[in-house]
Amino acid sequence: MEYTWYQFIWLFWIYSFGGWCLEVVNAAVKRKKFVNVGYLNSPFCVIYGFSAVAFAVFLPEIQNSLFFLFLGGVIIAGFIEYTSGKLLERIFGRKWWDYSDHRFHIGGYVCLETAMLWGVCAVIMVRFSNPLLLRLIARIPGLIGKICLWGIGIVIGLDAIGSSAAVFQMHHRLRKLALQVSYDMQRLSGSLGNVLTRRIQRRMINAYPNLSLEQILKQQKEALERERKENEVSLVFAKGCSVYKLISLFFIGAFLGDIIETIFCYVTAGVLMSRSSVVYGPFSIVWGLGCVLLTAFLYPYRQKSDSCIFIAGTVLGGAYEYICSVVTELLFGTVFWDYSKIPFNLGGRINLLYCFFWGIVSVIWLKLCYPFLSRFIEQIPKKTGVIVCKVLVVFMVFDIGMSGLALARYSERQAGNGAVQSRLERYLDQHFPDEKMKEIYPNAKFV
């Protein structure tokens, strides 16, 4: 890691403020007036802060390649913007921004134009502005810097609580309006008499027109129609791209991925080795999460052509595998795969051939495997399916937790810090010695 947590937090707040300034200027140019944009009342737009930190974590090692640096910025920021838009819509029942009128958009949450701008920002941040900001941050006395960060954090925390309360009140109020429940509306109007809360709500509507009453009425009608359709199939287990469907696909993908990789290694290298990500059971977490992400992101576009799905799967799969490699190295100090000897690789984390594999798998998954598995899953009795999914989730959380502890202890032993200082360490040494860990993770390299 090239940055400390202290630097990360400073970069988060600096870029959050800078992003707020850019959004205010952009809104002023378009609307010919000042608009306080962002979720918070204070001058911070945190999506820019999260994106900047993500750039600082994942992109420094490819900063010498402008193309991949630009592409990485496009993918990472696009993912953050997409998931943020989805999350806000899921929580508040409506979109906070909508790019549906732009060409080449994804669900209205992300469009090509903004994605390209994010790519340019990634190049500027990693190559130029981050080194400059780190030199300026280094000039701030340590104690004063920490006090400033704590102060900003407390103020923003209180601001977030106030903004969330105002938005939830507004959401409830407008929902009642849409349903024309006058009595509840009168009672709720009395509770909204607080001047500050009303001011926050007016600012929210001014900054995000999608929160206006007209939009609420339209989206409420759409929500009621969706609810009616959902009620018609409520007796079917895991209908559509639901949470239980994704949980089921995770375990199926994790199991099949482990089997496929084991067979592939045996056929190509003549070696039968474990490809599991966890200490209990033949499960590849990378494949399981990959199935979930591919399904969640590409499900709305499953009727598109094979070439479109292939391109999307190639890009998403490559980005996903790269991020997994960086995250596991940061968490465990361990490299689980290394493609340095394969042509057209990027830092040994991904290579062009395997990215193409992700594209091919995406087409096969959405066109052949997913429809079959979806029908199979939906035939499971609802009560049985819910119970099985909950049991499997609890098991996997335990399995991942034990795997993380075993890997951390394995890493300590490899670094020469194997002295037993607790019962947990003694238990891990007894049940997961080096021989067993090498058998489970034969390709693990410590860095």
C-alpha atoms as one frame of an Amber mdcrd trajectory, in Angstrom:
protein
   0.000   0.000   0.000   1.491   3.340  -1.073  -0.688   5.444   1.269  -1.328
   5.449   5.007  -4.822   5.539   6.505  -4.129   9.107   7.650  -3.442  10.101
   4.041  -6.477   8.197   2.786  -8.803  10.124   5.105  -7.301  13.454   4.081
  -7.657  12.575   0.399 -11.250  11.501   0.998 -12.267  14.848   2.482 -10.224
  16.955   0.051 -11.706  15.299  -3.016 -15.189  15.281  -1.470 -14.918  19.053
  -1.130 -13.430  19.421  -4.616 -16.215  17.293  -6.087 -18.825  19.431  -4.341
 -17.269  22.561  -5.864 -17.365  21.025  -9.350 -20.992  19.964  -8.945 -22.000
  23.422  -7.696 -20.294  25.111 -10.655 -21.902  22.648 -13.079 -25.354  23.212
 -11.551 -24.864  26.998 -11.582 -23.978  26.939 -15.287 -26.989  24.770 -16.183
 -29.602  26.393 -13.927 -28.220  29.932 -13.781 -28.353  29.939  -9.984 -26.550
  28.549  -6.945 -27.661  25.050  -5.938 -26.218  23.246  -2.917 -25.832  19.803
  -4.450 -25.024  16.586  -2.641 -26.663  14.526   0.059 -25.093  16.547   2.860
 -25.755  20.169   3.780 -22.046  20.778   4.307 -19.804  21.324   1.250 -18.839
  17.691   0.663 -19.899  15.267  -2.075 -18.700  11.952  -0.674 -19.016   9.920
  -3.880 -15.971  11.838  -5.127 -14.131  10.994  -1.920 -14.903   7.284  -2.215
 -13.839   7.274  -5.857 -10.588   9.081  -5.072  -9.710   6.603  -2.308 -10.545
   3.685  -4.610  -8.226   5.173  -7.254  -5.465   5.512  -4.647  -5.888   1.865
  -3.575  -6.211   0.102  -6.917  -4.493   2.245  -9.549  -0.997   3.366  -8.428
   0.756   0.238  -9.721  -0.537   0.876 -13.264   0.110   4.620 -13.261   2.808
   4.251 -15.923   0.245   2.958 -18.423  -2.083   5.841 -19.273  -4.556   3.644
 -21.140  -5.056   1.160 -18.300  -5.041   3.972 -15.750  -7.810   5.707 -17.698
  -9.735   2.449 -18.149  -9.368   1.589 -14.461 -10.793   4.972 -13.491 -13.750
   4.474 -15.822 -14.548   1.034 -14.393 -14.021   1.808 -10.704 -15.902   5.112
 -10.697 -18.644   3.649 -12.875 -19.072   0.805 -10.393 -19.241   3.218  -7.437
 -21.712   5.509  -9.198 -23.886   2.586 -10.304 -24.009   0.933  -6.869 -24.597
   4.296  -5.139 -27.517   5.065  -7.438 -28.954   1.587  -6.948 -28.560   1.784
  -3.167 -30.177   5.214  -2.889 -33.078   4.089  -5.055 -33.516   0.936  -2.977
 -33.519   2.928   0.290 -35.626   5.917  -0.754 -37.673   4.353  -3.534 -36.571
   6.761  -6.302 -33.607   7.746  -8.428 -31.468  10.652  -7.269 -29.996  11.154
 -10.729 -30.985   9.819 -14.121 -28.870   9.594 -17.285 -31.615   7.918 -19.307
 -31.601  10.811 -21.783 -27.890  10.210 -22.506 -26.663   7.740 -25.092 -24.858
   4.603 -23.910 -26.198   4.603 -20.369 -26.658   1.690 -17.950 -30.048   1.804
 -16.278 -29.816   5.588 -16.090 -27.261   5.317 -13.269 -24.110   5.621 -15.391
 -23.485   6.989 -18.879 -20.493   6.951 -21.199 -19.941  10.711 -20.966 -19.534
  10.811 -17.178 -17.539   7.562 -17.213 -15.008   9.112 -19.602 -14.709  12.160
 -17.359 -14.029   9.864 -14.402 -11.280   8.179 -16.407  -9.609  11.533 -17.064
  -9.956  12.408 -13.371  -8.274   9.119 -12.423  -5.252   9.960 -14.593  -5.005
  13.473 -13.147  -5.419  12.285  -9.553  -2.963   9.395  -9.586  -0.301  11.023
 -11.780  -0.409  14.641 -10.650  -2.743  15.825  -7.890  -2.210  13.021  -5.350
   1.591  13.485  -5.113   1.074  17.246  -4.720  -1.604  16.822  -2.050   0.504
  14.312  -0.115   3.357  16.821   0.040   0.967  19.470   1.358  -0.550  17.039
   3.893   2.938  16.164   5.118   3.458  19.832   6.040   0.520  19.755   8.488
   1.686  18.984  12.045   0.532  15.502  12.984  -1.544  16.455  16.035  -3.244
  19.371  14.287  -3.991  17.173  11.270  -5.612  14.492  13.411  -7.675  17.064
  15.322  -8.884  18.535  12.025  -9.874  15.112  10.718 -11.733  14.248  13.909
 -13.514  17.613  13.821 -14.548  17.189  10.195 -15.682  13.633  10.868 -17.893
  14.641  13.814 -19.458  17.553  11.934 -20.130  15.428   8.856 -21.536  12.624
  11.006 -24.056  14.996  12.597 -24.828  16.466   9.185 -25.441  12.982   7.748
 -27.818  12.130  10.608 -29.779  15.354  10.098 -29.929  14.960   6.316 -31.012
  11.323   6.580 -33.762  12.175   9.057 -35.045  14.958   6.796 -34.996  12.774
   3.687 -36.767   9.871   5.384 -39.411  12.245   6.721 -39.837  13.729   3.266
 -40.046  10.260   1.750 -42.768   9.264   4.177 -44.643  12.537   3.696 -44.629
  12.380  -0.100 -45.616   8.726  -0.032 -48.661   9.642   2.024 -49.423  12.451
  -0.416 -49.180  10.082  -3.339 -51.634   7.729  -1.640 -53.872  10.735  -0.726
 -54.187   9.817   2.906 -55.199  13.204   4.211 -55.477  12.370   7.895 -51.967
  10.912   8.127 -50.723  13.823   6.063 -52.075  16.346   8.545 -50.416  14.594
  11.466 -47.155  14.283   9.564 -47.241  17.934   8.499 -47.299  18.884  12.150
 -44.219  16.796  12.817 -42.442  18.540   9.955 -42.766  21.962  11.484 -39.095
  22.149  12.296 -37.637  24.951  10.196 -34.248  23.288   9.756 -35.779  20.026
   8.559 -38.006  21.832   6.064 -35.027  23.801   4.807 -33.039  20.595   4.253
 -35.952  19.067   2.369 -36.306  22.105   0.113 -32.586  21.956  -0.617 -32.810
  18.251  -1.452 -35.654  18.827  -3.927 -33.830  21.799  -5.443 -30.613  19.791
  -5.860 -32.320  16.604  -7.056 -35.486  17.307  -9.093 -36.248  13.573  -9.099
 -37.321  13.996  -5.458 -40.141  16.409  -6.421 -43.788  15.508  -5.874 -44.475
  14.988  -9.584 -41.656  12.465  -9.821 -42.787  10.823  -6.596 -46.310  10.332
  -7.947 -44.998   8.823 -11.163 -42.552   6.525  -9.390 -45.156   5.607  -6.767
 -47.506   4.430  -9.518 -44.689   2.371 -11.032 -43.823   0.958  -7.595 -47.457
  -0.040  -6.989 -47.544  -1.795 -10.357 -44.319  -3.644  -9.532 -45.717  -4.565
  -6.124 -48.863  -5.953  -7.774 -46.788  -8.136 -10.092 -44.566  -9.256  -7.226
 -47.611 -10.274  -5.189 -48.764 -12.456  -8.054 -45.570 -14.515  -7.817 -44.985
 -14.236  -4.082 -45.396 -17.993  -3.654 -42.452 -18.693  -5.999 -39.051 -19.040
  -4.334 -36.364 -16.636  -5.588 -38.386 -15.207  -8.474 -36.415 -12.996 -10.866
 -33.082 -11.545  -9.794 -33.939 -11.593  -6.073 -31.650 -11.845  -3.059 -32.349
 -15.557  -2.571 -31.693 -16.181  -6.260 -28.301 -14.443  -5.978 -27.437 -16.370
  -2.798 -28.264 -19.651  -4.529 -26.220 -18.678  -7.581 -23.283 -17.732  -5.363
 -23.028 -21.225  -3.887 -23.621 -22.943  -7.221 -21.006 -20.737  -8.917 -18.500
 -21.141  -6.089 -18.794 -24.929  -6.222 -18.733 -25.252 -10.011 -15.885 -22.721
 -10.265 -13.724 -24.769  -7.929 -14.442 -27.952  -9.902 -13.803 -26.272 -13.276
 -10.477 -24.769 -12.137  -9.362 -28.101 -10.665 -10.112 -29.914 -13.929  -8.484
 -27.140 -15.992  -5.262 -27.324 -13.949  -5.201 -31.105 -14.245  -5.720 -31.051
 -18.021  -3.206 -28.240 -18.746  -0.541 -28.899 -16.110  -1.131 -32.541 -15.194
  -1.406 -31.592 -11.532  -4.399 -32.232  -9.284  -4.444 -29.295  -6.832  -6.918
 -27.521  -4.610  -8.463 -24.356  -6.054 -10.675 -23.610  -3.056 -10.785 -20.169
  -1.427 -11.865 -21.461   1.983 -10.669 -24.106   4.410 -13.978 -26.002   4.550
 -15.496 -27.269   1.338 -14.738 -26.947  -2.397 -15.812 -23.351  -2.874 -14.107
 -20.652  -4.958 -15.262 -17.299  -3.570 -13.969 -15.471  -6.641 -16.190 -17.563
  -8.924 -19.185 -17.319  -6.596 -19.014 -13.553  -6.335 -18.298 -13.371 -10.048
 -21.547 -15.208 -10.797 -23.448 -12.853  -8.497 -21.918  -9.704 -10.004 -22.344
 -10.847 -13.596 -25.964 -11.756 -12.911 -26.770  -8.579 -10.992 -25.147  -6.258
 -13.540 -26.001  -8.055 -16.784 -29.428  -9.487 -15.905 -31.311  -6.437 -17.312
 -29.377  -6.878 -20.591 -29.647 -10.655 -20.920 -31.606 -10.232 -24.174 -28.754
  -8.271 -25.788 -26.539  -9.811 -28.451 -23.787 -12.272 -27.574 -21.112  -9.782
 -28.657 -22.399  -7.084 -26.275 -22.499  -9.520 -23.362 -19.020 -10.807 -24.284
 -17.513  -7.305 -24.251 -19.249  -6.392 -20.986 -18.198  -9.688 -19.379 -14.593
  -9.264 -20.521 -14.334  -5.800 -18.984 -16.272  -6.574 -15.798 -14.528  -9.919
 -15.257 -11.064  -8.445 -15.743 -11.803  -5.532 -13.411 -13.312  -7.860 -10.817
 -10.345 -10.254 -10.875  -7.891  -7.349 -10.627  -9.721  -5.867  -7.625  -9.872
  -9.280  -5.915  -6.115  -9.683  -6.359  -5.370  -6.268  -4.839  -7.791  -6.718
  -1.931  -6.495 -10.176  -0.939  -2.918  -8.922  -1.095  -3.771  -5.950   1.125
  -5.730  -8.044   3.631  -3.542 -11.142   3.866  -0.221 -10.111   2.309  -0.684
 -13.058  -0.022  -0.843 -13.425  -3.808  -3.143 -16.313  -4.763  -2.489 -16.170
  -8.513   0.241 -14.690 -10.678  -0.037 -14.299 -14.453   3.350 -12.624 -14.911
   4.516 -15.400 -17.260   1.432 -15.174 -19.477   1.551 -12.634 -22.357  -0.521
  -9.437 -22.178  -0.788  -9.431 -18.392  -1.344  -6.438 -16.149   0.881  -6.578
 -13.083   0.464 -10.349 -13.040  -3.051  -9.850 -11.663  -5.011 -10.298 -14.887
  -4.202 -11.228 -18.462  -5.974 -10.805 -21.772  -6.620 -14.527 -22.296  -8.392
 -14.956 -18.954 -10.337 -11.720 -19.517 -11.615 -13.297 -22.732 -12.530 -16.353
 -20.659 -14.657 -14.086 -18.456 -16.390 -12.769 -21.585 -17.070 -16.274 -22.885
 -18.278 -17.406 -19.458 -20.621 -14.378 -19.327 -22.271 -15.364 -22.612 -22.563
 -19.026 -21.628 -23.801 -18.073 -18.171 -26.553 -15.666 -19.248 -27.681 -17.494
 -22.379 -27.453 -21.126 -21.256 -26.644 -21.717 -17.586 -28.640 -18.963 -15.904
 -32.046 -19.761 -17.503 -31.671 -23.450 -16.603 -30.439 -22.793 -13.052 -33.056
 -20.087 -12.535 -35.879 -22.472 -13.396 -34.349 -25.159 -11.179 -34.008 -22.778
  -8.204 -37.546 -21.441  -8.582 -38.940 -24.989  -8.365 -37.612 -25.354  -4.822
 -40.396 -25.025  -2.219 -40.284 -21.494  -0.835 -40.043 -22.409   2.845 -37.327
 -24.997   2.202 -35.362 -22.623  -0.026 -35.397 -19.804   2.512 -34.202 -22.078
   5.321 -31.444 -23.644   3.185 -30.202 -20.233   2.013 -30.017 -18.886   5.560
 -28.148 -21.975   6.779 -25.683 -21.754   3.876 -25.074 -18.047   4.491 -24.285
 -18.689   8.164 -21.966 -21.547   7.176 -20.153 -19.443   4.566 -19.678 -16.516
   6.969 -18.125 -18.921   9.464 -16.044 -20.581   6.723 -14.716 -17.257   5.425
 -13.967 -16.077   8.951 -12.017 -19.228   9.806 -10.200 -19.062   6.460  -9.171
 -15.471   7.125  -7.856 -16.341  10.590  -6.011 -19.391   9.271  -4.441 -17.380
   6.439  -3.413 -14.574   8.772  -1.775 -17.094  11.122  -0.155 -18.883   8.179
   1.267 -15.544   7.030   2.642 -14.857  10.522   4.395 -18.207  10.608   5.927
 -17.620   7.192   7.186 -14.223   8.384   8.881 -15.807  11.414   6.291 -14.623
  13.954   4.992 -18.055  14.857   5.270 -17.813  18.660   2.015 -18.909  20.305
   0.515 -16.155  22.459  -3.164 -17.147  22.740  -5.511 -20.121  22.667  -6.772
 -19.066  19.243  -3.254 -19.171  17.791  -2.673 -22.591  19.349  -5.951 -23.841
  17.866  -5.048 -22.493  14.415  -1.564 -24.025  14.561  -3.007 -27.413  15.500
  -5.848 -27.545  12.980  -4.271 -25.563  10.109  -0.524 -26.292  10.094   1.704
 -25.238   7.197   1.316 -28.593   5.440  -2.466 -28.365   5.374  -2.425 -24.695
   4.304  -0.033 -25.500   1.448  -2.406 -28.235   0.381  -5.416 -25.888   0.405
  -3.562 -22.899  -1.112  -0.750 -24.408  -3.222  -0.192 -21.213  -5.275  -0.155
 -18.751  -2.378   2.842 -16.383  -2.357   3.634 -14.066   0.549   4.617 -10.485
  -0.229
